[in-house]
Amino acid sequence: MTPGHGSTVDGVLRRSARRTPARVAVEFRDRRWTYEELDDAVSRAASVLLAQGLTPGDRVGAYGHNSDAYLIAFLACARAGLVHVPVNQNLIGDDLAYIVGQSESSLVLADPDLAGRLPDTTGVLPLRDADDSLLGRLPAAAPYDGPEPRSEDLTQLLYTSGTTALPKGAMMTHRALVHEYLSAITALDLSAGDRPVHALPLYHSAQMHVFLLPYLAVGATNIILDAPDGDRLFDLIEAGRVDSVFAPPTVWIGLTNRADFATRDLSGLRKAYYGASIMPVPVLERLRARLPELAFYNCFGQSEIGPLATVLGPDEHKGRMDSCGRTVLFVDARVVDENGKDVPDGTPGEIVYRSPQLCEGYWNKPDETAEAFRDGWFRSGDLAVRDKDGYFTIVDRVKDVINSGGVLVASRQVEDALYTHESVAEVAVVGLPDDKWVEAVTAVVVPRGEVTEAELIAHARERLTPFKAPKRVVFVDALPRNASGKILKRDLRDRLTDD
């Protein structure tokens, strides 16, 4: 392919800059970038990166908090033909060294307060807040005018969250991500007139690739926050500056648990997006009761597909509140048995995908790649049910299904039952080794008020077939989760098994 004829990630911004150069593209703290200014900053940053001795195809780690500099660095890598490696800013020690080493990153772009955590052998360029930072070097740099990347080139290694195993770097091409952006725009009704806020970590594929980049593609004005702070979010909504919010269920749960949730004026919020993990139905019902005019969208997928695979739109929730919707524009999905054969509608099986959004495999992991891609389809690891109308419902992660006495129990069903108790703020259900049951259904609960183990078990038994009810309830102050809000059930199982 002749360079420049395909669509690239940085080309998404370039087109918007030519179409609406003076419109504000991004706001972060006291800085504003018009589309023209942002595109120019990306070109200058690309020159800065190549001046470090990097060459196209080199991996560049990104270890920073949410900021305009983080976004500019990602797009600059894309424009210079470098492979961006987003790193969870909460990682330290061996976990951090694993991502940097496994990706073979030649350089890490890091915020100054995080740089000291990196291995001593790692080359570091500060992202911001220093004279020699990436942002600090932009005024003296000439805009990049070298060869354009090709649409089939790698542009990012998206590391899986590592909730069940060591993280794997999904190899994403420009072509895959641009297809995913168009899927997001059409399925989520994104438009230039929306006023979105981006508060979840930009290292995570959902905030970056389902919302921020697609919103840049359509020409919206985007506010970036350091973190999903409830006070700041509510202030922006009440001031009319934000009408579109994405957050995982854990953040929505936190917002509904706030004392001022019932009293703040949130009427200006028009679109609420949730995803990254399963939303408990009782929590969604509370949100809908409080904000009946708010349009809710359930976004489902995983890193390997960019990450958006299915969407349940606002007019589709009635009667299927637990569904994750139907496939987006560029995704084909089936539900299969362990042999890869289609199962009848209504029967649980593993959901598999075929799509131009899919990764090219896992970086330097040929065995894991071969295991995940079989017969032309990607094995997701999610247990799902498809109905006759094409709607999917995720039952559980295949590895999170609990084998209790030879009977399979979906943790989500138990969690939904417990969420109906007023004293349950948060809950995660896991299977723990047990001499009698093989795995004992165990509920890990963050309580709200006084409640006993016996009371919660009885509550669950009233709503579930008795064998699905928890055999044990463990009370904790907080559930372990990654920065995207996904509960780390592997950590819970390990911790409780060692106790």
C-alpha positions in Angstrom: 0.0 0.0 0.0 1.2 3.5 -0.8 1.8 5.4 2.5 -1.0 7.9 3.1 -3.7 6.1 1.3 -4.9 4.2 4.3 -6.5 5.6 7.4 -4.4 6.1 10.5 -5.0 7.1 14.1 -3.2 10.4 13.8 -5.1 11.1 10.6 -8.3 11.2 12.6 -7.1 14.3 14.3 -5.6 15.8 11.2 -8.9 15.7 9.3 -10.8 17.3 12.2 -8.1 20.0 12.4 -8.6 20.8 8.7 -12.4 20.8 9.1 -12.7 22.9 12.2 -9.3 24.4 13.0 -10.5 27.0 15.5 -12.8 24.8 17.6 -11.6 23.9 21.0 -10.5 20.2 20.9 -9.2 19.6 24.5 -9.3 21.3 27.8 -7.1 20.2 30.7 -6.8 22.2 33.9 -6.1 25.8 32.6 -4.9 24.8 29.1 -7.0 24.8 26.0 -6.0 23.4 22.6 -7.9 24.2 19.4 -7.9 21.4 16.8 -5.3 23.3 14.8 -3.1 23.8 17.8 -3.5 20.2 19.0 -2.5 18.8 15.5 0.5 21.1 15.4 1.6 20.0 18.9 1.3 16.3 17.8 3.6 17.0 14.8 6.1 18.8 16.9 6.0 16.0 19.5 6.6 13.4 16.8 9.8 15.3 15.9 10.9 15.4 19.5 10.4 11.6 19.9 12.4 10.8 16.7 15.2 13.2 17.9 15.7 10.7 20.9 17.1 8.2 18.4 13.9 6.3 18.0 13.0 4.7 14.6 9.6 3.6 13.3 8.4 0.4 14.9 10.2 1.1 18.2 8.1 0.7 21.3 7.5 3.7 23.6 6.1 3.3 27.0 3.6 5.8 28.4 3.5 5.9 32.2 1.6 9.0 33.3 -1.6 10.4 34.7 -4.4 11.8 32.6 -3.3 15.0 30.9 -3.2 16.8 27.6 0.5 15.7 27.3 -0.5 12.1 27.6 -2.9 12.4 24.6 -0.4 14.4 22.6 2.3 11.7 23.2 0.0 8.9 22.0 -0.9 10.7 18.8 2.7 11.7 18.3 3.8 8.1 18.5 1.2 7.2 15.9 2.3 10.0 13.6 6.0 9.0 13.9 5.3 5.3 13.2 6.2 4.4 16.8 4.3 1.8 18.8 2.7 3.3 21.9 2.7 1.1 25.1 0.2 2.5 27.7 1.2 1.4 31.2 -1.1 1.5 34.2 0.1 4.4 36.3 -0.6 2.3 39.5 1.9 -0.4 38.6 5.1 -0.6 40.6 8.0 -3.1 41.1 7.9 -6.4 39.2 4.5 -5.6 37.6 5.8 -2.4 36.1 9.2 -3.9 35.1 7.3 -6.8 33.3 5.3 -4.5 31.0 8.3 -2.3 30.2 10.6 -5.4 29.6 8.1 -7.6 27.8 7.2 -4.8 25.4 10.9 -4.1 24.8 10.2 -0.4 25.2 13.2 1.7 24.0 12.0 4.8 25.9 9.3 5.5 28.5 7.4 8.8 28.6 6.7 9.4 32.3 5.2 12.0 34.6 8.0 13.2 37.0 6.3 11.8 40.1 6.2 8.4 38.6 9.6 8.2 36.8 11.5 7.1 40.0 9.5 3.8 40.0 10.9 2.7 36.6 13.8 0.2 36.4 17.2 2.0 36.5 18.1 0.8 33.0 15.0 2.4 31.4 15.4 5.6 29.3 12.9 8.2 30.4 11.6 11.5 28.9 9.3 13.5 31.2 5.8 14.1 29.8 5.2 17.4 31.5 5.9 19.8 34.4 9.6 20.1 33.6 11.6 22.3 31.2 13.0 19.2 29.4 9.5 17.5 29.3 7.8 16.6 26.1 5.5 19.6 26.4 8.4 21.8 27.2 10.3 20.9 24.1 7.4 21.6 21.6 8.0 25.3 20.9 11.6 24.7 19.7 10.7 21.6 17.6 9.9 21.7 13.9 6.6 20.0 12.9 7.2 16.4 11.7 7.0 16.1 7.9 8.5 12.6 7.4 6.8 9.5 5.9 3.3 8.7 7.0 2.6 5.4 8.8 0.6 2.8 6.9 -2.8 1.6 8.1 -1.5 -1.9 8.6 1.4 -0.8 10.8 1.3 -1.5 14.5 0.5 1.6 16.6 -0.2 0.3 20.1 0.4 -2.6 22.4 -2.8 -2.8 24.5 -2.0 -4.9 27.6 -4.8 -7.0 28.9 -5.8 -6.2 32.5 -4.3 -9.3 33.9 -7.3 -10.2 36.1 -6.8 -14.0 35.4 -3.2 -14.3 34.1 -0.1 -12.2 33.3 -0.9 -9.3 31.0 -0.6 -9.9 27.3 0.2 -7.1 24.8 -2.5 -7.0 22.1 -0.9 -5.8 18.9 -3.2 -3.1 17.5 -2.8 -1.6 14.0 -4.0 1.8 12.8 -6.6 0.0 10.7 -8.0 -1.9 13.6 -8.4 1.2 15.8 -9.9 3.4 13.1 -12.5 0.7 12.4 -13.2 0.7 16.1 -13.6 4.5 16.2 -16.3 4.3 13.5 -18.1 1.5 15.3 -18.1 3.6 18.5 -19.3 6.8 16.7 -22.3 5.0 15.2 -23.3 2.8 18.1 -22.9 5.4 20.8 -24.5 8.4 18.9 -21.3 10.5 19.3 -21.6 14.0 17.8 -19.7 17.3 17.7 -22.4 18.9 19.8 -21.8 16.6 22.7 -19.9 17.9 25.8 -17.9 14.9 27.0 -15.7 14.5 30.0 -12.9 12.0 30.1 -12.1 11.0 33.7 -11.1 7.4 33.5 -7.4 6.5 32.9 -6.3 7.2 29.3 -4.0 4.3 29.5 -7.1 2.1 29.4 -8.6 1.3 26.0 -12.2 2.2 26.9 -11.6 5.9 27.7 -9.1 6.4 25.0 -10.5 4.4 22.1 -14.2 4.3 22.7 -14.6 7.9 23.7 -11.7 10.4 23.5 -10.4 9.5 20.0 -13.9 9.0 18.5 -15.0 12.3 19.9 -11.9 14.0 18.4 -12.9 12.4 15.1 -16.3 14.0 15.1 -15.0 17.4 16.3 -16.3 17.7 19.9 -14.8 19.7 22.7 -13.3 17.3 25.3 -12.6 17.9 28.9 -9.9 15.7 30.4 -9.8 15.2 34.2 -7.0 13.7 36.3 -9.4 11.2 37.9 -13.2 10.5 38.3 -13.7 12.9 41.2 -17.4 13.0 42.1 -17.3 16.7 43.2 -15.6 17.8 40.0 -18.0 15.7 37.8 -21.1 17.0 39.6 -19.8 20.6 39.4 -19.2 20.3 35.6 -22.6 18.9 35.0 -24.4 21.5 37.1 -22.5 24.3 35.3 -23.7 22.9 31.9 -20.1 22.2 30.7 -20.6 18.4 30.6 -23.5 16.4 29.3 -21.8 13.0 28.5 -20.0 10.7 31.0 -18.4 7.3 30.7 -17.6 5.3 33.9 -17.3 1.7 34.9 -19.9 0.3 37.3 -17.7 0.8 40.3 -17.6 4.5 39.7 -21.4 4.7 39.0 -21.9 2.8 42.3 -19.7 5.3 44.1 -21.7 8.2 42.6 -25.0 6.7 43.7 -23.6 6.1 47.2 -22.8 9.8 47.6 -24.9 11.7 50.1 -25.6 14.5 47.6 -26.5 12.2 44.7 -30.2 12.8 45.4 -29.9 16.6 45.7 -27.5 17.8 43.1 -28.9 19.2 39.8 -27.9 16.5 37.3 -30.6 17.3 34.8 -28.1 18.6 32.2 -26.6 15.1 31.8 -27.9 13.6 28.6 -25.8 10.5 28.0 -24.4 8.0 30.5 -22.1 5.3 29.3 -21.1 2.3 31.4 -18.9 -0.6 30.7 -15.4 -2.2 31.4 -17.2 -4.7 33.7 -20.7 -6.0 34.4 -23.2 -3.4 35.8 -25.3 -4.9 38.6 -28.9 -4.6 37.6 -30.1 -3.1 40.9 -27.6 -0.3 40.6 -28.7 0.5 37.0 -32.3 0.5 38.3 -31.4 3.1 41.0 -29.7 5.3 38.4 -32.6 5.1 36.0 -35.1 5.9 38.8 -33.1 9.0 39.9 -32.5 10.2 36.3 -35.4 8.9 34.2 -34.6 11.2 31.2 -30.9 10.1 31.0 -29.9 8.0 28.0 -28.0 4.9 29.2 -25.6 2.9 26.9 -24.0 -0.3 27.9 -20.6 -0.7 26.3 -19.0 -4.2 26.2 -15.8 -5.7 24.8 -12.2 -6.3 25.6 -8.8 -4.9 24.8 -8.1 -7.3 21.9 -11.0 -5.9 19.9 -10.1 -2.2 20.4 -12.2 -2.6 22.8 -15.9 -2.1 21.7 -17.8 -5.2 20.6 -21.4 -4.7 21.6 -23.7 -1.9 22.7 -27.1 -1.8 24.4 -28.7 1.5 23.4 -31.1 3.7 25.5 -34.2 2.4 23.7 -33.1 -1.2 24.2 -32.9 -1.5 28.0 -36.5 -2.3 28.7 -36.9 -6.0 29.4 -33.2 -6.7 28.9 -31.4 -4.7 31.6 -28.8 -7.4 32.0 -27.9 -7.5 28.3 -24.8 -6.0 26.8 -26.6 -5.5 23.5 -25.9 -6.3 19.9 -22.7 -6.2 17.9 -21.4 -2.9 16.6 -20.8 -2.0 13.0 -17.5 -3.9 12.3 -18.0 -6.9 14.7 -19.3 -10.4 14.0 -19.9 -12.6 17.0 -21.1 -16.2 17.7 -21.6 -18.3 20.8 -19.9 -21.6 20.7 -19.2 -24.7 22.8 -15.7 -26.0 23.8 -15.3 -27.5 20.3 -16.1 -24.2 18.5 -19.5 -25.3 17.4 -22.5 -22.9 17.5 -24.9 -23.5 20.4 -28.6 -22.8 20.2 -29.9 -19.4 21.1 -30.5 -19.2 24.9 -27.7 -21.7 25.6 -24.6 -20.5 27.4 -21.3 -20.7 25.5 -18.1 -18.8 24.8 -18.6 -15.7 22.7 -16.1 -15.5 19.8 -15.4 -12.6 17.4 -14.3 -11.9 13.8 -13.6 -8.3 13.0 -11.2 -5.8 11.4 -11.0 -4.3 14.9 -9.2 -7.3 16.2 -5.5 -7.3 17.3 -2.9 -9.1 15.2 -2.1 -11.4 18.2 -0.1 -11.0 21.4 3.4 -9.4 21.4 6.1 -12.1 21.6 3.5 -14.7 22.8 2.9 -17.1 19.8 1.4 -19.9 22.0 -1.1 -17.6 23.6 -1.9 -16.1 20.1 -2.5 -19.6 18.6 -4.8 -20.5 21.6 -6.9 -17.3 21.3 -7.3 -17.3 17.5 -8.8 -20.6 16.2 -10.4 -21.3 12.9 -10.4 -17.6 12.1 -12.3 -16.5 15.3 -11.0 -14.9 18.5 -11.9 -16.8 21.7 -13.0 -14.1 24.1 -13.0 -16.1 27.4 -16.5 -14.7 28.1 -19.4 -16.9 28.8 -22.5 -15.5 27.1 -26.1 -16.2 25.9 -27.5 -15.0 22.6 -31.3 -14.5 22.2 -33.3 -14.9 19.0 -33.1 -11.1 18.3 -29.3 -11.0 18.4 -28.9 -9.6 21.9 -26.0 -11.0 24.0 -26.0 -11.4 27.8 -22.7 -12.0 29.5 -23.0 -14.7 32.1 -19.5 -14.6 33.4 -15.8 -14.9 32.5 -15.3 -18.5 31.6 -12.6 -18.6 34.4 -14.9 -17.0 36.9 -17.7 -19.6 36.7 -17.8 -21.5 40.0 -18.0 -25.3 40.0 -20.0 -25.9 43.2 -20.6 -29.6 43.8 -20.4 -30.3 40.1 -22.9 -27.6 39.2 -21.8 -24.4 37.5 -22.8 -21.2 39.2 -22.4 -17.8 37.5 -21.0 -15.2 39.9 -22.9 -12.4 38.3 -26.3 -13.9 39.3 -25.3 -14.2 42.9 -23.9 -10.6 42.9 -27.1 -9.2 41.5 -29.1 -11.0 44.2 -26.9 -9.5 47.0 -27.0 -6.0 45.5 -30.7 -5.9 46.3 -29.9 -5.8 50.0 -29.7 -2.2 51.2 -26.6 -2.9 53.4 -24.5 -4.1 50.4 -22.4 -1.2 49.0 -20.3 -3.5 46.7 -19.9 -7.2 46.3 -17.8 -9.7 44.3 -18.5 -13.4 44.3 -15.7 -16.0 43.7 -15.2 -19.7 44.1 -12.8 -20.9 46.8 -11.3 -24.4 47.1 -13.5 -26.6 49.3 -13.2 -30.3 50.2 -16.9 -30.9 50.0 -18.1 -28.5 47.2 -14.9 -28.4 45.0 -15.4 -24.7 45.0 -17.5 -22.9 47.6 -19.5 -19.9 46.5 -18.0 -17.0 48.5 -19.3 -13.4 48.6 -16.8 -10.6 49.4 -18.9 -7.7 50.6 -18.2 -4.0 51.3 -21.0 -3.3 53.7 -23.0 -0.1 54.1 -24.3 -0.2 57.7 -24.7 -3.2 60.0 -25.3 -6.6 58.4 -24.4 -10.1 59.3 -23.1 -13.1 57.3 -26.2 -15.1 58.1 -28.5 -12.3 57.1 -26.9 -12.0 53.6 -26.9 -15.7 53.0 -30.6 -15.9 53.9 -31.3 -12.9 51.6 -29.6 -14.7 48.7 -31.4 -18.0 49.4 -34.7 -16.2 49.1 -33.8 -15.0 45.6 -31.7 -17.9 44.2 -31.9 -21.6 43.9 -30.4 -22.6 47.2 -27.2 -24.2 45.8 -26.3 -20.9 44.2 -26.4 -19.0 47.5 -23.0 -18.1 49.2 -21.6 -20.7 51.6 -19.6 -17.9 53.1 -19.6 -14.1 53.3 -16.3 -12.1 53.9 -16.6 -8.5 54.8 -13.9 -6.1 53.6 -13.3 -2.3 53.5 -12.7 -2.2 49.7 -12.4 -4.6 46.7 -9.2 -4.8 44.8 -9.5 -3.3 41.3 -7.4 -2.0 38.5 -7.4 1.7 37.5 -10.3 1.1 35.0 -12.5 -0.1 37.9 -12.5 -3.8 37.0 -12.5 -5.9 40.2 -9.5 -8.2 40.4 -11.1 -11.5 41.3 -7.8 -13.4 40.8 -6.4 -11.3 43.7 -9.4 -11.9 45.8 -9.2 -15.7 45.3 -5.4 -15.7 46.0 -5.8 -13.5 49.1 -8.7 -15.6 50.6 -7.1 -18.9 49.8 -4.0 -17.9 51.6 -5.9 -16.8 54.7 
